[in-house]
Amino acid sequence: MFKFVVVTDPDTAPGFRLAGVDVVEVPNPNEAAKILTSLLHRDDTGIVAVNEEYMSLLDEKLMSRIDKSYRPIIIPIPAGSKRMDRTSYIERLLQRAIGYNIVLRR
């Protein structure tokens, strides 16, 4: 069975812990990049939810590795700002999973 892991800031981590999720607290995007790199190589992790502010600041090389990875699936979790285009990221995940481009509309 694969684990669900949340990589987030210290302010929101307690809420995820109360929900029973494995949480990795990181104080800044640089630490988040290091943690994500190590999580990409683990066999026991299925889904990693990352604070969207941290994810929007990842370098292109790491984002490319995340896009090419089939497991774990890396998903952004909403933060206070809307700097990341969540819709296009989710569309890319769906296209990779099912082989078709699905356009999400409100």
C-alpha positions in Angstrom: 0.0 0.0 0.0 1.3 3.4 -0.9 1.4 6.4 1.4 -0.1 9.9 1.0 2.4 12.6 2.1 1.8 16.3 2.5 4.8 18.7 2.1 3.8 22.1 3.6 4.7 25.0 5.8 4.7 24.8 9.6 1.5 26.8 9.9 -0.8 24.4 8.0 1.0 21.1 9.0 -1.0 20.6 12.2 -4.3 20.5 10.3 -3.1 17.7 8.0 -1.7 15.8 11.0 -5.2 16.0 12.7 -6.5 14.4 9.5 -4.1 11.5 10.0 -1.8 12.3 7.0 2.0 11.9 7.0 3.3 15.5 7.0 6.7 16.9 6.2 7.1 20.5 7.4 9.4 22.6 5.4 10.2 26.3 6.1 11.0 27.4 2.6 10.9 26.3 -1.1 14.5 25.2 -1.1 13.8 22.6 1.6 10.7 21.6 -0.2 12.7 20.9 -3.4 15.1 18.7 -1.4 12.3 16.7 0.2 10.5 16.3 -3.1 13.6 15.0 -4.8 14.0 12.3 -2.1 10.2 11.4 -2.2 10.5 10.9 -6.0 12.9 8.0 -5.3 10.8 6.2 -2.6 8.8 3.1 -3.5 6.3 3.4 -0.7 4.9 6.9 -1.6 1.9 7.1 -4.0 0.7 10.7 -3.7 2.5 13.8 -2.5 0.5 17.0 -1.9 2.7 20.1 -2.0 1.9 23.6 -0.8 1.2 25.4 -4.1 3.5 28.3 -3.1 6.4 26.0 -2.8 5.5 24.1 -5.9 5.3 27.3 -8.0 8.9 28.2 -7.0 10.5 24.8 -8.0 13.1 24.9 -10.7 12.4 23.7 -14.3 14.5 20.6 -13.9 12.6 19.3 -10.9 9.3 20.2 -12.4 10.2 18.2 -15.5 11.1 15.2 -13.3 7.7 15.6 -11.5 5.8 15.8 -14.9 7.5 12.6 -16.1 7.0 10.7 -12.9 4.2 8.1 -12.7 4.6 7.5 -9.0 4.4 9.3 -6.8 1.8 11.7 -8.2 2.7 15.2 -7.1 -0.3 17.5 -6.7 -0.5 21.1 -5.5 -2.6 22.0 -2.5 -4.1 25.5 -2.4 -2.3 28.2 -0.4 -3.2 31.8 0.2 -2.2 33.0 -3.2 -3.1 31.9 -6.7 0.4 32.0 -8.4 0.2 28.5 -9.9 -2.2 27.5 -12.7 -3.8 24.5 -11.1 -6.1 23.8 -14.0 -3.4 23.3 -16.5 -1.4 21.2 -14.1 -4.4 18.9 -13.5 -5.1 18.7 -17.2 -1.5 17.5 -17.8 -1.9 14.9 -15.1 -5.1 13.6 -16.7 -3.6 13.6 -20.2 -0.6 11.6 -18.9 -2.9 9.1 -17.0 -5.5 8.5 -19.7 -3.8 9.6 -22.9 -6.3 12.3 -23.9 -6.3 16.0 -23.3 -9.4 16.9 -21.2 -10.2 20.6 -20.9 -11.6 21.6 -17.5 -14.1 24.4 -17.5 -16.1 26.1 -14.7 
